[in-house]
Amino acid sequence: MKTICVAVLLATVTVGCSRTAGTPEWAPNLSPADETAVRSVIDGFGQAFGSNDAAGVVAYYADDFVVIEPTASVGKSAAQETSGTITVSSFDQRIMRIDGSGHFAYAWVEYEVGFTPPGGNAVIEQGNSLFVLKKNSEGVWQMVANGYKGEPISVPEGE
């Protein structure tokens, strides 16, 4: 786990520091085709998550996928167990930034999700998520890590 977290941190720092002098801040380093492919992964993940489709969610994960916070699951099967524990009633995400270099990319996403945890009351949460993706040997972009932080903004009436 520690090794994966260090690798994610190094990849993020490397991508962030890869600008050359005179390059505008946040100039895209991914090809248009790669950016489109990464956007498609993030959009597909969001559709599956918002539909309570745990199998669809993990279809976007690499086998060694890591959820960094707050559930800290390691591996695709552990992530699938975690993703099936809540019931999502609404989900909206907005991609704020996609960038990367070579076979690594990241996507910063703002989200709002309505969900009910096991044995809990319904809640609406807003937050940010940072996905790290890697292009596999077949040229397919897969999620390798996700760190997110959300805060409850309301509990729906009647709860």
Beta strands, then each sheet from edge to edge (+ up, - down):
strand 1: 61-69
strand 2: 87-101
strand 3: 104-116
strand 4: 123-135
strand 5: 141-154
sheet 1: 1+ 5+ 4- 3+ 2-
end
